[in-house]
Structure formats: C-alpha cells, structure tokens
Amino acid sequence: MRVDAGALTMSVRRSGEDVFIELSGELDTVGRLRFREQIGELLGRGGGTVTVDVAGLQLIDIPGLAALLRADLLLRRVHSELRISSPTPAFAALLRETGLDGRLRVGEGSRR
C-alpha cells in the first residue's frame, strides 16, 4: 500500500506479523501525522517487527525524530519492535547530535 502525505510518501508492506514501511521525501507535519496514524493501525496486532526504511528521506528534523521515538514506545507497549533500516549519514548524525544514537534500533541495510 502506498500512502501520500504531503511531502512524505510511505510504502507499507506486510509479511506475516512483520511490517515494512519505506519513507521517502520529508517527514514534515502532515507526514508525521499520517505516520502516527499508520503506527496506530498496527498497535492492535502486536508481536511483530515494524521496520522503517529511512533511506529515501530527504529531510528529517527533531519533530520527525520524535515521531519515530514515539512509534518505538507505542510498539514496545504491545510487544512489537521498531527497527530503522538504511540510515543516511544525515540521519545517523542527527541521532548522534541529539544523544539518541543508542535509543532506536538502527541497522545498516534494508530488510526487503
């Protein structure tokens, strides 16, 4: 399923209990709200892993990072897990500069 939300495009794919979300564009205000809605739809399922591929993001700011952190917290509450894949150098730098580089589960490659 493809979701267009302002400057953000999300591609959502399910494989059993696991969900793969590819983000591209900008994680702006409209995109953050739609991303939050998408995570909310997953909360009732529990038990799976949600992998968010951030390679296509052209812009992520502190509120965008906060949306990912909130998703991580919400998914943990229902015994699910959030993983970030394909971080760009700018994304990794944002995590380091905010002191959050150990907070999210970040992997090097995409898990397609």
DSSP file (Angstrom, degrees, kcal/mol; ACC not computed):
  #  RESIDUE AA STRUCTURE BP1 BP2  ACC     N-H-->O    O-->H-N    N-H-->O    O-->H-N    TCO  KAPPA ALPHA  PHI   PSI    X-CA   Y-CA   Z-CA
    1    1 A M              0   0    0      0, 0.0    11,-3.6     0, 0.0     2,-0.4   0.000 360.0 360.0 360.0 136.5    0.0    0.0    0.0
    2    2 A R  E     -A   11   0A   0      9,-0.2     2,-0.5     2,-0.0     9,-0.2  -0.919 360.0-168.7-110.3 134.8    1.3    3.5   -0.9
    3    3 A V  E     -A   10   0A   0      7,-3.4     7,-3.2    -2,-0.4     2,-0.5  -0.986   7.1-158.3-125.6 123.3    0.3    6.5    1.2
    4    4 A D  E     +A    9   0A   0     -2,-0.5     2,-0.3     5,-0.2     5,-0.2  -0.891  15.9 172.1-100.0 127.1    1.0   10.1    0.1
    5    5 A A  E >   -A    8   0A   0      3,-3.4     3,-1.8    -2,-0.5     2,-0.3  -0.750  58.7 -70.5-137.4  87.2    1.0   12.5    3.0
    6    6 A G  T 3  S-     0   0    0     -2,-0.3    -1,-0.2     1,-0.3    21,-0.1  -0.497 117.8  -9.0  65.6-125.1    2.1   16.0    1.9
    7    7 A A  T 3  S+     0   0    0     -2,-0.3    19,-2.1    19,-0.1     2,-0.4   0.355 124.9  84.9 -86.4   5.5    5.9   15.9    1.1
    8    8 A L  E <   -AB   5  25A   0     -3,-1.8    -3,-3.4    17,-0.3     2,-0.4  -0.897  56.8-166.3-112.3 137.0    6.1   12.3    2.5
    9    9 A T  E     -AB   4  24A   0     15,-2.8    15,-2.1    -2,-0.4     2,-0.4  -0.988   7.7-165.8-118.6 131.2    5.4    9.1    0.7
   10   10 A M  E     -AB   3  23A   0     -7,-3.2    -7,-3.4    -2,-0.4     2,-0.5  -0.957   7.9-163.4-116.8 133.9    5.0    5.9    2.7
   11   11 A S  E     -AB   2  22A   0     11,-2.1    11,-2.6    -2,-0.4     2,-0.5  -0.978  14.4-166.7-113.2 120.6    5.1    2.4    1.2
   12   12 A V  E     + B   0  21A   0    -11,-3.6     2,-0.4    -2,-0.5     9,-0.2  -0.924  10.7 172.3-115.9 128.7    3.6   -0.2    3.6
   13   13 A R  E     - B   0  20A   0      7,-2.5     7,-3.3    -2,-0.5     2,-0.4  -0.997  16.3-150.7-136.5 138.6    4.0   -3.9    3.1
   14   14 A R  E     - B   0  19A   0     -2,-0.4     2,-0.3     5,-0.2     5,-0.2  -0.866  12.3-179.6-110.7 144.3    3.1   -6.8    5.4
   15   15 A S  E >   - B   0  18A   0      3,-2.9     3,-1.8    -2,-0.4     2,-0.3  -0.821  68.0 -57.5-139.9  97.2    4.8  -10.2    5.6
   16   16 A G  T 3  S-     0   0    0     -2,-0.3    -1,-0.1     1,-0.3    32,-0.1  -0.531 120.7 -17.6  65.4-126.0    3.2  -12.3    8.2
   17   17 A E  T 3  S+     0   0    0     -2,-0.3    -1,-0.3    -3,-0.1     2,-0.2   0.626 122.4  91.2 -84.0 -14.6    3.4  -10.5   11.5
   18   18 A D  E <   -B   15   0A   0     -3,-1.8    -3,-2.9    30,-0.2     2,-0.4  -0.540  59.0-158.6 -88.6 149.4    6.1   -8.1   10.2
   19   19 A V  E     -Bc  14  50A   0     30,-2.7    32,-2.9    -5,-0.2     2,-0.5  -0.979   1.8-158.8-127.2 137.8    5.5   -4.8    8.6
   20   20 A F  E     -Bc  13  51A   0     -7,-3.3    -7,-2.5    -2,-0.4     2,-0.5  -0.976   8.9-174.0-118.8 124.7    7.9   -2.9    6.3
   21   21 A I  E     -Bc  12  52A   0     30,-3.2    32,-3.0    -2,-0.5     2,-0.6  -0.976   6.7-162.7-121.2 122.0    7.5    0.9    5.9
   22   22 A E  E     -Bc  11  53A   0    -11,-2.6   -11,-2.1    -2,-0.5     2,-0.4  -0.914   9.2-160.4-103.3 125.2    9.6    2.8    3.4
   23   23 A L  E     +B   10   0A   0     30,-2.6    33,-0.8    -2,-0.6     2,-0.3  -0.872  14.0 171.9-104.7 135.5    9.6    6.6    3.9
   24   24 A S  E     +Bc   9  56A   0    -15,-2.1   -15,-2.8    -2,-0.4     2,-0.5  -0.998  47.3  17.5-141.8 148.0   10.6    9.0    1.2
   25   25 A G  E    S-Bc   8  57A   0     31,-2.3    33,-3.8    -2,-0.3    34,-1.4  -0.841 107.7 -19.0 100.8-134.4   10.5   12.7    0.9
   26   26 A E  E     - c   0  59A   0    -19,-2.1     2,-1.9    -2,-0.5     5,-0.2  -0.948  44.1-141.5-120.2 130.1   10.2   14.9    4.0
   27   27 A L        +     0   0    0     32,-2.3    34,-0.5    -2,-0.5    37,-0.1  -0.548  52.6 153.2 -85.0  72.4    8.9   13.8    7.4
   28   28 A D     >  -     0   0    0     -2,-1.9     4,-3.1    32,-0.1     5,-0.2  -0.094  62.0 -74.1 -91.8-168.6    7.1   17.1    7.8
   29   29 A T  H  > S+     0   0    0      1,-0.2     4,-2.0     2,-0.2     5,-0.2   0.927 132.4  42.4 -58.3 -50.1    4.0   17.9    9.9
   30   30 A V  H  > S+     0   0    0      1,-0.2     4,-2.1     2,-0.2    -1,-0.2   0.917 116.4  49.7 -63.7 -43.0    1.5   16.2    7.6
   31   31 A G  H  > S+     0   0    0      1,-0.2     4,-2.7     2,-0.2    -2,-0.2   0.894 108.3  52.4 -63.2 -41.3    3.8   13.3    7.1
   32   32 A R  H  X S+     0   0    0     -4,-3.1     4,-2.5     2,-0.2    -1,-0.2   0.907 109.6  49.5 -61.9 -41.5    4.3   12.9   10.9
   33   33 A L  H  X S+     0   0    0     -4,-2.0     4,-2.0    -5,-0.2    -2,-0.2   0.921 113.6  45.0 -64.7 -43.0    0.6   12.8   11.5
   34   34 A R  H  X S+     0   0    0     -4,-2.1     4,-2.2     2,-0.2    -2,-0.2   0.876 112.0  52.3 -69.1 -37.0    0.0   10.2    8.8
   35   35 A F  H  X S+     0   0    0     -4,-2.7     4,-2.4     2,-0.2    -2,-0.2   0.917 109.1  50.7 -62.5 -43.3    3.0    8.1   10.0
   36   36 A R  H  X S+     0   0    0     -4,-2.5     4,-2.4     1,-0.2    -2,-0.2   0.901 109.3  50.6 -61.3 -41.5    1.5    8.2   13.5
   37   37 A E  H  X S+     0   0    0     -4,-2.0     4,-1.9     2,-0.2    -1,-0.2   0.909 109.0  51.8 -61.8 -41.7   -1.9    7.0   12.1
   38   38 A Q  H  X S+     0   0    0     -4,-2.2     4,-0.8     1,-0.2    -2,-0.2   0.915 110.6  47.1 -62.6 -43.5   -0.2    4.2   10.3
   39   39 A I  H >X S+     0   0    0     -4,-2.4     4,-0.9     1,-0.2     3,-0.9   0.905 108.3  56.9 -64.2 -40.7    1.6    3.1   13.5
   40   40 A G  H >< S+     0   0    0     -4,-2.4     3,-0.6     1,-0.3     4,-0.5   0.864 102.2  55.4 -57.7 -37.3   -1.8    3.4   15.4
   41   41 A E  H 3< S+     0   0    0     -4,-1.9     3,-0.3     1,-0.2    -1,-0.3   0.769 107.9  50.0 -66.5 -24.7   -3.3    0.9   12.9
   42   42 A L  H XX S+     0   0    0     -3,-0.9     3,-1.5    -4,-0.8     4,-1.0   0.650  88.2  84.5 -86.5 -16.5   -0.6   -1.6   13.8
   43   43 A L  T << S+     0   0    0     -4,-0.9    -1,-0.2    -3,-0.6    -2,-0.1   0.820  83.7  56.1 -62.2 -34.8   -0.9   -1.4   17.6
   44   44 A G  T 34 S+     0   0    0     -4,-0.5    -1,-0.3    -3,-0.3    -2,-0.1   0.667 101.3  59.7 -72.1 -14.5   -3.8   -3.9   17.9
   45   45 A R  T <4 S+     0   0    0     -3,-1.5    -1,-0.2    -4,-0.1    -2,-0.2   0.918  80.8 175.0 -83.2 -44.5   -1.8   -6.6   16.1
   46   46 A G     <  +     0   0    0     -4,-1.0    33,-0.2     1,-0.1    34,-0.2   0.447  44.0  63.5  58.8 156.6    1.2   -6.9   18.5
   47   47 A G  S    S+     0   0    0     31,-1.0    -1,-0.1     1,-0.2    33,-0.1   0.134  80.7  97.6  88.2 -19.9    4.1   -9.3   18.3
   48   48 A G  S    S-     0   0    0    -31,-0.2    33,-1.7   -32,-0.1     2,-0.4  -0.358  71.8-109.0 -98.0 178.1    5.6   -8.4   15.0
   49   49 A T  E     - d   0  81A   0     31,-0.2   -30,-2.7    -2,-0.1     2,-0.6  -0.899  19.2-154.0-106.7 135.5    8.5   -6.2   13.9
   50   50 A V  E     -cd  19  82A   0     31,-3.7    33,-2.8    -2,-0.4     2,-0.5  -0.947  12.2-165.4-108.9 113.5    8.0   -2.9   12.2
   51   51 A T  E     -cd  20  83A   0    -32,-2.9   -30,-3.2    -2,-0.6     2,-0.6  -0.885   1.6-162.4-102.7 125.2   11.0   -2.0   10.0
   52   52 A V  E     -cd  21  84A   0     31,-3.3    33,-2.6    -2,-0.5     2,-0.6  -0.931   6.1-153.6-111.2 114.5   11.1    1.6    8.8
   53   53 A D  E     +cd  22  85A   0    -32,-3.0   -30,-2.6    -2,-0.6     3,-0.3  -0.787  15.3 177.8 -88.2 117.3   13.5    2.2    5.9
   54   54 A V  E >   +     0   0A   0     31,-2.4     3,-1.7    -2,-0.6    34,-0.2   0.270  48.3 107.3-105.0   9.9   14.6    5.8    6.0
   55   55 A A  E 3  S+     0   0A   0     30,-0.3    -1,-0.2     1,-0.3   -31,-0.1   0.825  79.6  51.9 -59.0 -32.5   17.0    5.8    3.0
   56   56 A G  E 3  S+c   24   0A   0    -33,-0.8   -31,-2.3    -3,-0.3     2,-0.4   0.441  80.2 115.9 -87.0   0.3   14.5    7.9    0.9
   57   57 A L  E <   -c   25   0A   0     -3,-1.7   -31,-0.2   -33,-0.3     3,-0.1  -0.562  38.4-178.1 -73.7 127.5   14.1   10.6    3.5
   58   58 A Q  E    S+     0   0A   0    -33,-3.8     2,-0.3    -2,-0.4   -32,-0.2   0.669  74.3  22.6 -92.5 -22.6   15.4   14.0    2.2
   59   59 A L  E     +c   26   0A   0    -34,-1.4   -32,-2.3     2,-0.0     2,-0.3  -0.976  57.4 163.9-149.0 130.4   14.5   15.7    5.4
   60   60 A I        -     0   0    0     -2,-0.3     2,-0.2   -34,-0.2   -32,-0.1  -0.955  14.7-179.5-142.6 129.7   14.0   14.7    9.0
   61   61 A D     >  -     0   0    0    -34,-0.5     4,-2.6    -2,-0.3     5,-0.2  -0.450  49.0 -77.3-114.8-171.3   14.1   17.2   11.9
   62   62 A I  H  > S+     0   0    0      1,-0.2     4,-2.6     2,-0.2     5,-0.2   0.916 130.4  49.4 -59.7 -46.2   13.7   16.9   15.6
   63   63 A P  H  > S+     0   0    0      0, 0.0     4,-1.7     0, 0.0    -1,-0.2   0.875 111.4  51.1 -61.4 -34.1    9.8   16.5   15.4
   64   64 A G  H  > S+     0   0    0      2,-0.2     4,-1.5     1,-0.2    -2,-0.2   0.912 110.6  47.7 -66.4 -42.1   10.3   13.8   12.8
   65   65 A L  H  X S+     0   0    0     -4,-2.6     4,-2.3     1,-0.2    -1,-0.2   0.884 108.4  55.6 -63.6 -39.1   12.8   12.0   15.0
   66   66 A A  H  X S+     0   0    0     -4,-2.6     4,-2.6     1,-0.2    -1,-0.2   0.862 102.8  56.3 -61.7 -35.6   10.3   12.4   17.9
   67   67 A A  H  X S+     0   0    0     -4,-1.7     4,-2.1     2,-0.2    -1,-0.2   0.894 108.3  47.2 -63.5 -39.3    7.6   10.7   15.8
   68   68 A L  H  X S+     0   0    0     -4,-1.5     4,-2.2     2,-0.2    -2,-0.2   0.905 112.3  49.4 -67.7 -41.2   10.0    7.7   15.3
   69   69 A L  H  X S+     0   0    0     -4,-2.3     4,-2.2     2,-0.2    -2,-0.2   0.900 110.9  49.8 -64.2 -40.9   10.7    7.6   19.1
   70   70 A R  H  X S+     0   0    0     -4,-2.6     4,-2.7     2,-0.2     5,-0.2   0.908 109.3  51.7 -64.2 -41.8    7.0    7.7   19.9
   71   71 A A  H  X S+     0   0    0     -4,-2.1     4,-2.6     1,-0.2     5,-0.2   0.909 108.2  52.5 -60.6 -41.6    6.3    4.9   17.5
   72   72 A D  H  X S+     0   0    0     -4,-2.2     4,-2.2     2,-0.2    -2,-0.2   0.934 111.1  46.3 -59.4 -47.1    9.0    2.9   19.2
   73   73 A L  H  X S+     0   0    0     -4,-2.2     4,-1.5     1,-0.2    -2,-0.2   0.927 113.6  48.0 -62.1 -46.1    7.5    3.4   22.6
   74   74 A L  H  X S+     0   0    0     -4,-2.7     4,-0.7     1,-0.2    -1,-0.2   0.904 112.3  48.7 -63.5 -41.5    3.9    2.6   21.4
   75   75 A L  H ><>S+     0   0    0     -4,-2.6     5,-2.9     1,-0.2     3,-0.9   0.875 106.6  56.2 -67.9 -37.0    5.1   -0.6   19.7
   76   76 A R  H ><5S+     0   0    0     -4,-2.2     3,-1.8     1,-0.2    -1,-0.2   0.864  99.3  61.9 -60.8 -35.0    7.0   -1.8   22.7
   77   77 A R  H 3<5S+     0   0    0     -4,-1.5    -1,-0.2     1,-0.3    -2,-0.2   0.775 107.8  42.5 -63.6 -25.6    3.8   -1.5   24.8
   78   78 A V  T <<5S-     0   0    0     -3,-0.9   -31,-1.0    -4,-0.7    -1,-0.3   0.055 123.7-102.3-109.2  24.5    2.2   -4.1   22.6
   79   79 A H  T < 5S+     0   0    0     -3,-1.8    -3,-0.2     1,-0.2     2,-0.2   0.821  83.0 125.2  60.5  35.6    5.2   -6.4   22.5
   80   80 A S      < -     0   0    0     -5,-2.9     2,-0.4   -34,-0.2    -1,-0.2  -0.624  51.1-133.3-110.0 176.3    6.2   -5.3   19.0
   81   81 A E  E     -d   49   0A   0    -33,-1.7   -31,-3.7    -2,-0.2     2,-0.5  -0.996   3.2-147.7-137.8 138.7    9.6   -3.9   17.9
   82   82 A L  E     -d   50   0A   0     -2,-0.4    23,-0.5   -33,-0.2     2,-0.4  -0.906  18.4-177.3-104.4 131.5   10.6   -0.9   15.7
   83   83 A R  E     -de  51 105A   0    -33,-2.8   -31,-3.3    -2,-0.5     2,-0.5  -0.984  16.0-146.9-126.7 141.1   13.7   -1.1   13.6
   84   84 A I  E     -de  52 106A   0     21,-3.4    23,-3.2    -2,-0.4     2,-0.3  -0.917  21.1-171.2-105.3 128.5   15.2    1.6   11.5
   85   85 A S  E     +d   53   0A   0    -33,-2.6   -31,-2.4    -2,-0.5   -30,-0.3  -0.852  55.8  17.7-120.2 159.6   17.0    0.4    8.3
   86   86 A S  S    S-     0   0    0     -2,-0.3    -1,-0.2    21,-0.3    22,-0.2   0.890  73.2-166.8  55.4  50.4   19.1    2.1    5.7
   87   87 A P        -     0   0    0      0, 0.0    -1,-0.2     0, 0.0   -32,-0.1  -0.444  13.1-133.9 -68.2 137.4   20.0    5.2    7.7
   88   88 A T     >  -     0   0    0    -34,-0.2     4,-2.6    -2,-0.1     5,-0.2  -0.433  26.9-106.1 -79.3 163.3   21.6    8.1    5.7
   89   89 A P  H  > S+     0   0    0      0, 0.0     4,-2.4     0, 0.0     5,-0.2   0.885 123.7  52.7 -57.3 -37.1   24.7    9.8    7.1
   90   90 A A  H  > S+     0   0    0      2,-0.2     4,-2.2     1,-0.2     5,-0.1   0.895 109.0  49.0 -66.0 -38.8   22.5   12.8    7.9
   91   91 A F  H  > S+     0   0    0      2,-0.2     4,-2.1     1,-0.2    -1,-0.2   0.934 112.3  47.8 -64.9 -45.8   20.1   10.6    9.8
   92   92 A A  H  X S+     0   0    0     -4,-2.6     4,-2.3     1,-0.2    -2,-0.2   0.893 111.4  51.3 -61.6 -40.2   22.9    9.0   11.8
   93   93 A A  H  X S+     0   0    0     -4,-2.4     4,-3.1    -5,-0.2    -1,-0.2   0.894 107.2  53.2 -64.6 -39.9   24.4   12.4   12.5
   94   94 A L  H  X S+     0   0    0     -4,-2.2     4,-1.6     2,-0.2     6,-0.3   0.917 109.7  48.7 -60.9 -43.1   21.0   13.6   13.8
   95   95 A L  H  X>S+     0   0    0     -4,-2.1     5,-2.3     2,-0.2     6,-0.8   0.931 114.3  45.5 -61.9 -45.3   20.9   10.7   16.2
   96   96 A R  H ><5S+     0   0    0     -4,-2.3     3,-1.2     1,-0.2    -2,-0.2   0.939 112.2  50.6 -62.6 -47.7   24.5   11.3   17.4
   97   97 A E  H 3<5S+     0   0    0     -4,-3.1    -1,-0.2     1,-0.3    -2,-0.2   0.778 113.4  45.3 -65.7 -26.7   23.9   15.0   17.8
   98   98 A T  H 3<5S-     0   0    0     -4,-1.6    -1,-0.3    -5,-0.2    -2,-0.2   0.491 112.1-118.4 -92.6  -3.9   20.8   14.5   19.9
   99   99 A G  T <<5S+     0   0    0     -3,-1.2     3,-0.3    -4,-0.6    -3,-0.2   0.689  85.8 112.4  76.1  18.4   22.4   11.8   22.0
  100  100 A L    >>< +     0   0    0     -5,-2.3     3,-1.4    -6,-0.3     4,-1.0   0.210  30.3 112.4-107.4  13.7   19.8    9.3   20.8
  101  101 A D  T 34 S+     0   0    0     -6,-0.8     5,-0.2     1,-0.3    -1,-0.2   0.719  85.2  40.4 -65.4 -19.5   22.1    7.0   18.7
  102  102 A G  T 34 S+     0   0    0     -3,-0.3    -1,-0.3    -7,-0.2    -2,-0.1   0.447 101.9  74.2-101.1  -1.7   21.6    4.1   21.2
  103  103 A R  T <4 S+     0   0    0     -3,-1.4     2,-0.3    -8,-0.1    -2,-0.2   0.895  91.7  49.7 -82.2 -42.8   17.9    4.7   21.7
  104  104 A L  S  < S-     0   0    0     -4,-1.0     2,-0.9   -21,-0.0   -21,-0.1  -0.709  89.2-113.4 -96.9 150.3   16.5    3.4   18.4
  105  105 A R  E     -e   83   0A   0    -23,-0.5   -21,-3.4    -2,-0.3     2,-0.5  -0.739  44.5-177.9 -81.5 108.0   17.4    0.0   16.9
  106  106 A V  E     -e   84   0A   0     -2,-0.9     2,-0.3   -23,-0.2   -21,-0.2  -0.936   8.1-173.1-117.0 127.6   19.2    1.1   13.7
  107  107 A G        -     0   0    0    -23,-3.2   -21,-0.3    -2,-0.5   -24,-0.0  -0.744  27.2-125.4-113.5 165.0   20.6   -1.3   11.1
  108  108 A E  S    S+     0   0    0     -2,-0.3     2,-0.2   -23,-0.2    -1,-0.1   0.935  82.7  38.9 -76.4 -48.0   22.8   -0.7    8.1
  109  109 A G  S    S-     0   0    0    -23,-0.1   -23,-0.2   -24,-0.1     2,-0.2  -0.547  85.8 -94.7-109.5 168.7   20.8   -2.2    5.3
  110  110 A S        -     0   0    0    -25,-0.2     2,-0.2    -2,-0.2    -1,-0.1  -0.498  23.8-144.9 -75.5 147.0   17.2   -2.5    4.1
  111  111 A R              0   0    0     -2,-0.2    -1,-0.1     1,-0.2   -60,-0.1  -0.363 360.0 360.0-109.0  51.0   15.4   -5.7    5.1
  112  112 A R              0   0    0     -2,-0.2    -1,-0.2   -92,-0.0   -92,-0.0   0.463 360.0 360.0 -72.1 360.0   13.3   -6.1    2.0
